[in-house]
Amino acid sequence: MYKIVTKKELNPTVTQMEIKAPLVANKALPGQFIILRVDDMGERIPLTVAGVNKQNGTVKIIFQIVGATTHKLNQKNEGEFIQDFVGPLGEPTHIDGLKKVCIVGGGVGCAIAMPIAEALHQKGCEVTSIIGFRNKDLVILEDEFKSCSDSLHIMTDDGSYGRNGNVCVPLSEMLSGGEQFDMIITIGPLVMMKFVVEAARPYGTPVTVSMNPIMIDGTGMCGGCRLTLNIDGKRVTKFACVDGPDFDGYQVDFDEAMSRGRMYSDFERHAYEESCNLFRKA
């Protein structure tokens, strides 16, 4: 059992928790993830490590309440316990040797992008961060990004905070103006990452994307997280849990990934509604 040490609401749909897990905290690196179960009857869900405190032995997770399991997890409070917390899994983000990087995060994907930006900043890298949200009420981690970014651009779809528009607006402006980055690291909705890749393509700037498809076992055995990459003209299958979650954005078949991601949307909605009804009755 793993204790919930702290719980904080970042916005109406996003929650941050710190979980007491010393072994995971001691080894986890930016870009890696864990798999948890809320209780012994729960499903396994992957969540990216949003930060660690090795001294306290805690791991920070940030999740959006979108399905039955995240709804159930959000019902837990400080001092309570969750059943399983396994990790770190996946390959950490490769940041060695990078001198100038643009971090592009969208929505709750900013929770994954933020520790990477922090790690780059600590290594002396010049960090430009672009974070995007639907509106002002959904903005998260602004202060954390400010503290580790040489330049921060906040975008909202409705213009209620920061600049009006999507994350590709300032990125395209910088690239077309001659700004050069060693790497663009983008994390967020699949469609957002796809368009970040397309914005960078004319300039040949390397782009790393963080893929978070459906996962079950986290070891590559179930095949649920498979992705198709186009490598040297050949279609190659990779698994996000063991080969990723980071991949070369120019190689990812985003259309296939988005299609697969929609396969279980009806089932997940039904499970979420059932879970909500159970809590209402209780």
C-alpha positions as a printed NumPy array, in Angstrom:
array([[  0.   ,   0.   ,   0.   ],
       [  1.219,   3.495,  -0.858],
       [  0.297,   6.552,   1.178],
       [ -1.029,   9.774,  -0.351],
       [  1.123,  12.382,   1.382],
       [ -0.331,  15.501,  -0.244],
       [ -3.245,  16.279,  -2.54 ],
       [ -3.826,  19.554,  -4.377],
       [ -6.389,  20.656,  -6.954],
       [ -4.601,  22.436,  -9.801],
       [ -7.813,  23.233, -11.653],
       [-11.367,  21.792, -11.643],
       [-10.302,  18.741, -13.678],
       [ -6.629,  18.255, -12.75 ],
       [ -5.271,  16.995,  -9.417],
       [ -1.739,  16.722,  -8.06 ],
       [ -0.709,  14.112,  -5.502],
       [  2.511,  13.122,  -3.799],
       [  2.792,   9.401,  -3.132],
       [  5.134,   7.838,  -0.589],
       [  7.214,   5.468,  -2.725],
       [ 10.916,   5.694,  -1.732],
       [ 12.226,   3.063,  -4.16 ],
       [ 10.543,   4.753,  -7.127],
       [ 11.594,   8.236,  -5.982],
       [ 15.213,   7.123,  -5.741],
       [ 15.416,   6.026,  -9.386],
       [ 12.817,   7.942, -11.405],
       [ 14.027,  10.395, -14.068],
       [ 12.142,  13.011, -16.141],
       [ 10.076,  11.388, -18.873],
       [  9.514,   8.091, -17.083],
       [  6.172,   6.861, -15.772],
       [  4.572,   4.642, -13.172],
       [  1.591,   2.29 , -13.275],
       [ -0.836,   2.329, -10.369],
       [ -3.973,   0.632,  -9.101],
       [ -6.28 ,   2.482,  -6.749],
       [ -7.519,  -0.721,  -5.074],
       [ -7.201,  -4.475,  -5.465],
       [-10.114,  -4.547,  -7.928],
       [ -8.902,  -1.571,  -9.937],
       [ -7.485,  -1.341, -13.438],
       [ -3.856,  -0.483, -14.117],
       [ -3.264,   3.027, -15.446],
       [  0.005,   4.748, -16.421],
       [  0.841,   8.207, -15.102],
       [  3.985,  10.149, -15.858],
       [  6.291,  11.07 , -12.998],
       [  5.799,  14.818, -12.49 ],
       [  8.589,  15.172,  -9.942],
       [ 10.36 ,  13.387,  -7.102],
       [ 11.592,  14.253,  -3.635],
       [ 14.316,  11.738,  -2.844],
       [ 14.788,  13.043,   0.677],
       [ 11.121,  12.513,   1.547],
       [ 10.782,   9.439,  -0.655],
       [  7.786,  10.845,  -2.531],
       [  6.742,  10.846,  -6.168],
       [  4.532,  13.565,  -7.626],
       [  1.783,  12.596, -10.059],
       [ -0.615,  14.907, -11.875],
       [ -3.731,  13.5  , -13.504],
       [ -6.809,  14.698, -15.321],
       [-10.156,  13.335, -14.164],
       [-11.386,  11.827, -17.421],
       [-12.224,   8.181, -16.722],
       [-13.467,   5.794, -14.067],
       [-10.06 ,   5.146, -12.498],
       [ -8.943,   8.777, -12.336],
       [-12.336,   9.621, -10.855],
       [-11.841,   6.911,  -8.218],
       [ -8.288,   8.09 ,  -7.557],
       [ -9.521,  11.646,  -7.068],
       [-11.889,  10.433,  -4.321],
       [ -8.848,   9.522,  -2.23 ],
       [ -7.584,  12.051,   0.275],
       [ -4.347,  12.845,   2.088],
       [ -3.421,  10.098,   4.53 ],
       [ -5.249,   7.406,   2.588],
       [ -3.59 ,   4.689,   0.531],
       [ -3.602,   3.29 ,  -2.993],
       [ -2.986,  -0.371,  -3.736],
       [ -0.085,  -0.445,  -6.224],
       [  2.497,   2.034,  -7.471],
       [  5.047,   0.448,  -9.815],
       [  7.994,   2.043, -11.57 ],
       [  9.895,   3.825, -12.847],
       [  9.016,   2.497, -16.296],
       [  9.987,   3.582, -19.796],
       [ 13.054,   5.397, -21.036],
       [ 13.898,   8.805, -19.536],
       [ 13.959,  11.824, -21.818],
       [ 17.406,  12.232, -23.379],
       [ 18.634,  15.712, -22.495],
       [ 22.413,  15.356, -22.378],
       [ 24.295,  17.728, -24.669],
       [ 21.308,  19.986, -25.385],
       [ 22.101,  23.704, -25.129],
       [ 18.935,  25.349, -26.42 ],
       [ 15.533,  23.657, -26.255],
       [ 11.916,  24.608, -26.842],
       [  9.436,  22.826, -24.58 ],
       [  5.858,  22.741, -25.916],
       [  3.163,  21.497, -23.544],
       [ -0.573,  21.271, -23.94 ],
       [ -3.127,  20.9  , -21.15 ],
       [ -2.268,  18.213, -18.613],
       [  0.715,  17.325, -20.818],
       [  2.388,  20.301, -19.146],
       [  2.731,  18.105, -16.065],
       [  5.04 ,  15.85 , -18.063],
       [  6.865,  18.717, -19.743],
       [  7.595,  20.651, -16.557],
       [ 10.106,  18.235, -14.918],
       [ 11.921,  17.964, -18.264],
       [ 12.171,  21.751, -18.453],
       [ 13.466,  21.79 , -14.862],
       [ 16.105,  19.152, -15.6  ],
       [ 17.29 ,  21.044, -18.69 ],
       [ 17.432,  24.303, -16.735],
       [ 19.513,  22.673, -14.007],
       [ 22.004,  21.54 , -16.663],
       [ 22.426,  25.117, -17.876],
       [ 20.345,  24.711, -21.025],
       [ 18.521,  27.748, -22.44 ],
       [ 14.85 ,  26.805, -22.14 ],
       [ 11.986,  28.372, -24.065],
       [  8.604,  27.068, -22.889],
       [  5.267,  27.307, -24.678],
       [  2.247,  26.048, -22.763],
       [ -1.309,  26.005, -24.071],
       [ -4.763,  25.589, -22.52 ],
       [ -8.384,  25.964, -23.567],
       [ -8.98 ,  28.878, -21.182],
       [ -7.644,  30.736, -18.139],
       [ -9.357,  28.432, -15.624],
       [ -7.402,  25.431, -16.899],
       [ -3.911,  26.955, -16.667],
       [ -1.581,  24.88 , -14.47 ],
       [  2.052,  25.068, -13.331],
       [  2.63 ,  28.644, -14.526],
       [  4.956,  29.529, -11.641],
       [  6.914,  26.288, -12.029],
       [  7.518,  26.977, -15.722],
       [  8.505,  30.585, -15.002],
       [ 11.175,  29.419, -12.568],
       [ 12.875,  27.104, -15.068],
       [ 12.338,  28.924, -18.386],
       [ 14.379,  31.7  , -19.951],
       [ 11.275,  32.603, -21.937],
       [  7.668,  31.527, -21.298],
       [  4.726,  31.839, -23.677],
       [  1.216,  31.078, -22.379],
       [ -1.507,  30.466, -24.953],
       [ -5.257,  30.026, -24.525],
       [ -7.726,  29.008, -27.212],
       [-10.17 ,  31.735, -26.216],
       [ -7.635,  34.444, -25.381],
       [ -8.776,  34.647, -21.75 ],
       [ -5.157,  34.502, -20.54 ],
       [ -1.772,  35.012, -22.157],
       [ -2.036,  35.148, -25.928],
       [ -4.952,  34.029, -28.041],
       [ -4.201,  30.98 , -30.162],
       [ -2.568,  27.581, -30.057],
       [  1.004,  26.642, -29.196],
       [  2.078,  26.571, -32.838],
       [  1.598,  30.354, -33.158],
       [  4.66 ,  31.45 , -31.127],
       [  6.63 ,  28.391, -32.232],
       [  6.117,  29.246, -35.917],
       [  6.939,  32.894, -35.256],
       [ 10.232,  31.968, -33.627],
       [ 11.24 ,  29.445, -36.27 ],
       [ 10.328,  31.724, -39.176],
       [ 12.242,  34.532, -37.451],
       [ 15.447,  32.5  , -37.507],
       [ 15.371,  31.057, -33.992],
       [ 17.222,  27.77 , -33.861],
       [ 16.796,  25.036, -31.273],
       [ 18.801,  21.889, -30.686],
       [ 15.509,  20.146, -29.972],
       [ 11.794,  20.76 , -29.644],
       [ 10.21 ,  18.555, -26.981],
       [  6.421,  18.462, -27.171],
       [  3.946,  16.763, -24.868],
       [  0.171,  16.984, -25.01 ],
       [ -2.813,  15.849, -27.08 ],
       [ -1.891,  13.828, -30.15 ],
       [ -3.341,  16.366, -32.567],
       [ -1.321,  19.145, -30.915],
       [  1.923,  17.171, -31.164],
       [  1.179,  16.342, -34.79 ],
       [  0.885,  20.031, -35.677],
       [  3.986,  20.952, -33.67 ],
       [  5.885,  18.445, -35.809],
       [  4.435,  19.949, -38.973],
       [  5.337,  23.463, -37.826],
       [  8.949,  22.385, -37.311],
       [  9.25 ,  20.268, -40.45 ],
       [ 10.163,  23.082, -42.91 ],
       [ 13.095,  24.039, -40.69 ],
       [ 14.348,  20.534, -39.989],
       [ 14.427,  21.118, -36.232],
       [ 14.51 ,  17.787, -34.356],
       [ 11.259,  17.091, -32.503],
       [ 10.762,  14.649, -29.643],
       [  7.172,  13.671, -28.837],
       [  5.92 ,  11.885, -25.725],
       [  3.426,   9.149, -26.616],
       [  0.974,   7.964, -23.985],
       [ -1.337,   5.4  , -25.593],
       [ -3.384,   2.743, -23.813],
       [ -1.139,   0.597, -21.598],
       [ -1.842,  -2.467, -19.477],
       [  1.259,  -4.238, -18.211],
       [  3.945,  -1.64 , -18.946],
       [  6.448,  -4.282, -20.072],
       [  5.647,  -4.625, -23.781],
       [  3.951,  -8.013, -23.411],
       [  0.322,  -6.959, -23.934],
       [  0.935,  -4.923, -27.094],
       [ -1.728,  -2.4  , -26.163],
       [  0.627,   0.568, -26.483],
       [  1.993,  -0.308, -29.921],
       [  2.791,   2.506, -32.315],
       [  3.748,   2.584, -35.97 ],
       [  6.871,   4.477, -36.947],
       [  8.058,   5.249, -40.451],
       [ 11.795,   4.567, -40.396],
       [ 13.805,   4.754, -43.623],
       [ 10.7  ,   4.1  , -45.688],
       [  9.626,   1.079, -43.631],
       [  6.719,   0.816, -41.202],
       [  8.054,  -0.407, -37.868],
       [  6.086,  -1.33 , -34.739],
       [  7.338,  -0.001, -31.408],
       [  5.916,  -0.126, -27.9  ],
       [  5.529,   3.119, -25.94 ],
       [  6.051,   1.441, -22.571],
       [  9.502,  -0.015, -23.272],
       [ 10.756,   1.789, -26.395],
       [  9.372,   5.155, -25.304],
       [  7.45 ,   7.075, -24.28 ],
       [  9.66 ,   9.497, -26.262],
       [  9.943,   9.12 , -30.034],
       [ 11.161,  11.054, -33.05 ],
       [  8.097,  13.08 , -34.002],
       [  8.856,  12.864, -37.711],
       [  8.577,   9.079, -37.585],
       [  5.28 ,   8.686, -35.706],
       [  2.095,   7.756, -37.589],
       [ -0.145,  10.18 , -35.699],
       [ -3.293,   9.397, -37.692],
       [ -3.101,   5.726, -36.729],
       [ -2.32 ,   6.607, -33.109],
       [ -5.335,   8.927, -32.911],
       [ -7.584,   6.29 , -34.472],
       [ -6.45 ,   3.656, -31.958],
       [ -6.875,   6.112, -29.107],
       [-10.561,   6.515, -29.943],
       [-11.282,   2.775, -29.93 ],
       [-12.258,   2.582, -26.264],
       [-13.762,   6.028, -25.778],
       [-17.364,   4.747, -25.534],
       [-16.367,   2.016, -23.086],
       [-14.416,   4.463, -20.94 ],
       [-17.306,   6.923, -20.884],
       [-19.674,   4.153, -19.739],
       [-17.241,   3.049, -16.997],
       [-16.803,   6.661, -15.859],
       [-20.558,   7.218, -15.614],
       [-20.999,   3.989, -13.656],
       [-18.22 ,   5.023, -11.265],
       [-19.775,   8.449, -10.724],
       [-23.162,   6.9  , -10.025],
       [-21.657,   4.574,  -7.431],
       [-20.097,   7.47 ,  -5.556],
       [-23.341,   9.46 ,  -5.712],
       [-25.266,   6.538,  -4.216],
       [-22.664,   6.122,  -1.484]])
